[in-house]
C-alpha cells in the first residue's frame, strides 16, 4: 500500500501490483482538513483536496507479453465524494469503511459527463463486453448488489441481461479464480452499469493474462455480438504489437476501449493499437462555480504515477490522428475520471471483506467510455469508432481538459494538458454522446 503525501493519489504502473490487502475501516480524520468540518459549509468553508492511500489489484507480470489490470482500490483517507458530502453538511470528513459507498455513483458520473438524459432512455438491446483475465465467481452477485443499491434495473443471467463466458465462449468451463482480477471485474461491471444501465453486459474471462489469451477473449466478445468492448489492462510495448493488432483488435464497427495506463508518461499496449480508443484519466471534482458543475485536471501524483500517454514505438498512426509531434500512434484519444482520490464506488466481495470500496485507475475510465459509446448507438459496420471523437474535436461535445501533466517529455503536449488535443486527456471528456457516434 502506498500513501500519497501531498497531492491527489495516483498509481504506479499498469503492469504492477501490490497484493490485494484488506480494506481498512479506521475512522481516520486527516489533519489536512483542520477545522473545516466544524464550520457551516454555507458560511464559506473551503473544501480541502482529499488524500488517500490505495493498493494495486493485479500481480506484477514476470514475463513479456503478460498484462496487469489497472484497478486501484482505496484503503484509507478521505475521497472527493466523502469530502464533498462533509463540506455540504458542514462536518468533519472521515475515512470510509466498507459499509457504505465512498466514491462517485451513477448519478454523479452521468451528471459529470452530460449523460443523465441518454442513460435514462438509450442502451436497450446494446451489449457492452468486459474483457478481463481469470474468473470472478461472485461477479453476478456483486453486480446485483451494486445495481440494487443505486436503483438500477436488475441485470442477471436469468433475465438475459448478464452473461459470463470463458475466452472460448463456455459458460461452464471457466478460468481459475483470482482475487485481484476479481476486483477489476467488479469495477468494470459497475462502471458499465453506471453509464449505460439499460445495456446488456457480457463478461469474457481469459484463462490467463497473456496478450494472446486476452486478445482471444476480445475476439470472442465480438463473435458473440458485442459492439462495445472494454479492456482495462496493459503493459509495455513490444515488437509483437502490430501482429496483435491484426489478430485481436482490428474489428470494424466495434468500439474497443483500452486503458491508457497508470504509470504516468509513457506508451503502453494495447492502448497504442491504432484500432482502439485509448482512454486517459482525470481527477474529477465538483465545482459549483462553473456552469458544468464539475472540473477536471490531468490525473497525476508524480512522474511515474498517473494517467499514461505518449508516442508509440511500433504502431502506425491512424489516418484520423493528425498531431505532428509523434510520427506514430499517439496516446490518448479521450479521457474520464481515474484518480483514486476522486474515484468511483464499487461493490466487491471475492477475496476481501464484502462491501463498498472506492476504485480509481484508468481501469475506471475505459468502461466509462465504452458505456458512452453504447449510449450513442451502434457504430456503422465499416467504421472505426476511435475516429469519432476526432470528428467532434473542438466542439461542445467534449470537455477540454487544459490543466495538469503526467510527467516530463520533450514534446510538451504529449505529457501536458493544453487547449485542444493533448496526450494525457486526448480531446477531453464526454459532454453527452455526440462525440461518440458516427
Buried (B, 14 or more C-beta within 10 A) or exposed (E): EBEBEEBBBBBBBBBBBBEBBEBBBEEBEBEEBEEBBEBEBEEEBEBBBBBBBBBBBBBEBEEEBBBBBBBBBBBBBBBBBBBBBBBEEBBBBBBBBBEEBBBBBBEBBBBBBBBBEBBEEBBEEBBBBBBBBBBBBBBBBBBBBBBEBBEBEEBBEEEEBBBBBBBEBEEEEBBEBBBBBBBBBBBBBBBBBBBBBBBBBBBBBBBBBBBBBBBBBBBBBBEBEBBBBBBBBBBBBBEBBBEBBEBBBBBEBBBBBBBBBBBBBBBBBBBBBBBBBBBBBBBBBBEEEEEBEBBBBBBBBBBBBBBBBBBBBBBEBBEBBEBEEBEBBBBBBBBBBBBBBBBBBBBBBBBBEEBBBBBBBBBBBBBBBBBBBBBBBBBEEEBBBBBBBBBBBEBEBBBBBBEBBBBEBEBBBBBBBBEEBBBBBBBBBBBBBBBBBB
